[in-house]
Amino acid sequence: MDFKDQIKQLGERVAKLKDQIQTEEATKNAFVMPFLQLLGYDVFNPIEVVPEFIADIGIKKGEKIDYAIFKDGNPTILIECKHWAQNLNIHDGQLLRYFHVSKAKFGLLTNGINYRFYSDLVEANKMDGKPFLEFNIHEIKDNQIEELKKFHKSVFDAESITNTASELKFMNELKQLIQQELLNPTPEFVKHFAKQVYPTNISAKVLEQFTNLTKKSIQQHISDLITERLKTALTKEDEETKKARSNTRSRTSKI
C-alpha cells in the first residue's frame, strides 16, 4: 500500500472512530500518533519523537508542547494537539509562542482531523499567522498528499520544503480570496470590471446593478467551463471507443 492509500485509509478510520474519542489524550493516541507513524517517525523512540517537549517561554519555565520531532539532535517540527472537536482557530497563538523560542523550522497544529503546517516565511524566527499547508484528513486532496509527502522522514529536507512553502502559502491565500470574490464580489472587484465596460462614472445605483451582473457572469462562465470540459471528455471517450472498435475489426479481419 503506497503513502496515498495509507493516508486515505487513516482518514476513513478517523471518520469511523471520532465519535468514540472523548479526550485530547485519546485523540493523540488514536489519530495523531498513527499519522506521525505514516510519516515514517518512530513515535515510541523518545529521542526521535519527544512527548511533552519543554519550551521555556520568557519567565514561564517548564511550558510543554505535545510533541517535538527531532533531527540531528535538534527539534525540527513542533506539534500541538487538541481534541478532535476543538476549533483550531483559538489555539494557534499557543503554538506561535512555542515556535518563537525554539529552533524548530516548522509547527503543526492539529486536532487529528484538521492539520495546519506553519513556518516563518514572512519574518524570520516568527511563526506566520497563516499555515502554508492545511487539510482535512477526511477530504485530503491528491496535491495536498504530495505536499505532505515532503515531511516523510525518508525525504525530509527543511530547506527544500521552505523553498516551495512560500509559493504554496500565498497561492492558498490567493485561492481563498478568489473564491470569496466569486461567491460575493466586493465593490472594488465589481468596479474593476464595470469601469472597463460602462461608459460613465460608477454611481451607487450602477454599482448595485453591476454587482448582480458580475455574479451572473461568473456563474455563467463557470457553467460554460464545466460544459466545455464535459464535452471535451465525452469527445475523447468517443474517439477512444471508435479507435478500440477499429482495432478489434482489424484484428478480426486478419483472422
SEZABA-669215 format. One record per residue (C-alpha): x, y, z; residue in three letters. Coordinates in steps of 0.001 Angstrom, whole numbers, plus 500000, padded with zeros to 6 digits. Layout:
// SEZABA-669215
X;Y;Z;ALA;
...
END
This chain:
// SEZABA-669215
500000;500000;500000;MET;
501506;503336;498965;ASP;
501578;506551;501016;PHE;
498467;507983;499358;LYS;
496390;504903;500167;ASP;
497688;504821;503744;GLN;
496727;508450;504365;ILE;
493244;507966;502900;LYS;
492793;504802;504939;GLN;
493684;506755;508081;LEU;
491112;509391;507099;GLY;
488430;506705;506858;GLU;
489465;505289;510236;ARG;
489300;508722;511875;VAL;
485808;509291;510468;ALA;
484593;505997;511958;LYS;
486181;506393;515382;LEU;
485928;510094;516194;LYS;
482573;509960;517987;ASP;
484056;507430;520424;GLN;
487086;509608;521248;ILE;
486308;511581;524382;GLN;
489601;513205;525396;THR;
492592;515037;523961;GLU;
494893;512223;525067;GLU;
492745;509690;523219;ALA;
492859;511930;520137;THR;
496657;511847;520243;LYS;
496809;508075;520628;ASN;
494138;507177;518077;ALA;
494699;509830;515395;PHE;
497902;511855;515738;VAL;
500387;509107;516594;MET;
499279;506899;513657;PRO;
499628;509967;511420;PHE;
503214;510515;512578;LEU;
503946;506837;512028;GLN;
502742;507122;508433;LEU;
505287;509916;508019;LEU;
507956;507400;508988;GLY;
508652;508554;512539;TYR;
509073;506162;515433;ASP;
506594;507515;517980;VAL;
507985;505120;520582;PHE;
511521;506458;520255;ASN;
511789;509346;522757;PRO;
514904;510618;521006;ILE;
513122;510989;517665;GLU;
509610;511947;518794;VAL;
509797;513747;522131;VAL;
506470;513889;524001;PRO;
505743;516896;526225;GLU;
508749;518777;524901;PHE;
509709;521575;527308;ILE;
509893;525053;525779;ALA;
510639;527815;528284;ASP;
508789;530997;527318;ILE;
510275;534103;528922;GLY;
509753;533923;532650;ILE;
507496;530902;532219;LYS;
509551;527789;532802;LYS;
508571;524231;532034;GLY;
505995;525061;529344;GLU;
505322;521912;527347;LYS;
504272;521225;523782;ILE;
502718;517864;522945;ASP;
505432;516550;520618;TYR;
508683;517648;519048;ALA;
510211;515732;516167;ILE;
513994;515797;516353;PHE;
516561;515524;513585;LYS;
520310;515546;514187;ASP;
519726;516342;517840;GLY;
517599;519438;517226;ASN;
513822;519987;517214;PRO;
512608;520438;513655;THR;
508807;520126;513937;ILE;
506759;521232;516959;LEU;
503325;519622;517260;ILE;
500439;520953;519318;GLU;
497411;518657;519595;CYS;
493811;519314;520582;LYS;
490696;517198;520985;HIS;
489181;516347;517602;TRP;
486102;518508;518265;ALA;
488156;521598;519167;GLN;
488218;524606;516838;ASN;
491872;525147;515937;LEU;
491365;528870;515305;ASN;
491517;529600;519021;ILE;
494733;527648;519618;HIS;
497284;528820;517044;ASP;
498619;531504;519421;GLY;
499900;528826;521779;GLN;
501949;527168;519013;LEU;
503246;530582;517949;LEU;
504705;531208;521418;ARG;
506486;527856;521446;TYR;
507795;528372;517918;PHE;
509327;531725;518806;HIS;
511661;530278;521441;VAL;
512553;527098;519582;SER;
514997;526234;516796;LYS;
512257;524279;515033;ALA;
511579;525299;511445;LYS;
508001;524014;511298;PHE;
504968;523962;513553;GLY;
501989;521638;513270;LEU;
498640;522364;514914;LEU;
496125;519532;514732;THR;
493031;518001;516266;ASN;
493617;514732;514443;GLY;
491210;515744;511683;ILE;
492432;519151;510563;ASN;
496170;519633;510087;TYR;
497860;523039;509800;ARG;
501561;523346;508970;PHE;
503295;526641;509758;TYR;
506740;528145;509225;SER;
508441;531559;509336;ASP;
508138;532505;505664;LEU;
507246;536170;506196;VAL;
509515;537107;509110;GLU;
512477;535037;510277;ALA;
512042;533216;513611;ASN;
508418;534336;513902;LYS;
505704;531876;513021;MET;
503405;533042;510234;ASP;
499846;533855;511186;GLY;
498512;531532;508477;LYS;
499574;527979;507603;PRO;
501245;527177;504299;PHE;
499631;523743;504211;LEU;
496212;522887;505607;GLU;
493950;519913;505041;PHE;
491159;517806;506488;ASN;
492254;514162;506749;ILE;
488730;513092;505682;HIS;
488882;515114;502471;GLU;
492583;515347;501684;ILE;
493301;516053;498014;LYS;
495989;514427;495895;ASP;
498007;517655;495598;ASN;
497935;518034;499402;GLN;
499187;514466;499800;ILE;
502100;515326;497506;GLU;
502999;518269;499748;GLU;
502601;516147;502873;LEU;
504992;513549;501435;LYS;
507791;516092;501778;LYS;
507516;515716;505564;PHE;
508165;511977;505421;HIS;
511264;511078;507389;LYS;
512860;509337;504401;SER;
512894;512503;502254;VAL;
512564;515310;504798;PHE;
514639;518354;503881;ASP;
513768;521591;505682;ALA;
515370;523854;503099;GLU;
513603;522149;500199;SER;
510214;522397;501925;ILE;
510784;526064;502773;THR;
511643;526874;499160;ASN;
508248;525633;497953;THR;
506223;526517;501071;ALA;
506248;530248;500357;SER;
504660;529778;496938;GLU;
502177;527284;498390;LEU;
501201;529629;501238;LYS;
500492;532636;499031;PHE;
498739;530546;496375;MET;
496408;529162;499044;ASN;
495632;532660;500306;GLU;
495024;533920;496769;LEU;
492721;530969;496058;LYS;
490700;531795;499166;GLN;
490412;535444;498144;LEU;
489383;534495;494609;ILE;
486797;532063;495951;GLN;
485349;534773;498205;GLN;
485195;537221;495323;GLU;
483491;534684;493075;LEU;
480834;533969;495702;LEU;
480372;537524;496995;ASN;
482212;540082;494849;PRO;
483370;543166;496734;THR;
482670;546693;495420;PRO;
486332;547029;494412;GLU;
486156;543801;492412;PHE;
482927;544869;490690;VAL;
484263;548366;489927;LYS;
487402;546897;488331;HIS;
485290;545262;485623;PHE;
482441;547772;485488;ALA;
484836;550619;484618;LYS;
486002;548665;481578;GLN;
482521;548223;480093;VAL;
480428;551119;481470;TYR;
480988;554473;479681;PRO;
480437;556912;482589;THR;
481052;557174;486331;ASN;
480032;554240;488543;ILE;
477252;555547;490797;SER;
475796;553601;493720;ALA;
472875;552506;491548;LYS;
475179;551379;488735;VAL;
477385;549552;491239;LEU;
474374;547651;492559;GLU;
473364;546747;489006;GLN;
476857;545560;488123;PHE;
477191;543564;491332;THR;
474268;541423;490201;ASN;
475598;541302;486638;LEU;
479039;540258;487886;THR;
477583;537415;489954;LYS;
475539;536193;486985;LYS;
478521;536487;484636;SER;
480716;534458;486994;ILE;
478077;531745;487341;GLN;
477581;531619;483567;GLN;
481321;531448;482930;HIS;
481760;528567;485407;ILE;
478804;526768;483818;SER;
480353;527225;480362;ASP;
483692;525878;481593;LEU;
482034;522779;483052;ILE;
480034;522203;479861;THR;
483161;522560;477716;GLU;
485114;520223;479984;ARG;
482375;517594;479781;LEU;
482147;517979;476026;LYS;
485906;517504;475674;THR;
485868;514442;477916;ALA;
482958;512873;476010;LEU;
484640;513572;472663;THR;
487857;511957;473863;LYS;
485948;508943;475186;GLU;
484071;508610;471879;ASP;
487331;508769;469907;GLU;
488919;506109;472131;GLU;
485850;503871;471706;THR;
485967;504230;467908;LYS;
489686;503514;467918;LYS;
489182;500378;470033;ALA;
486424;499141;467719;ARG;
488596;499814;464684;SER;
491464;497832;466212;ASN;
489097;494979;467035;THR;
487767;494858;463451;ARG;
491308;494962;462108;SER;
492379;492008;464245;ARG;
489220;490101;463306;THR;
489744;490631;459578;SER;
493293;489258;459830;LYS;
491937;486085;461389;ILE;
END
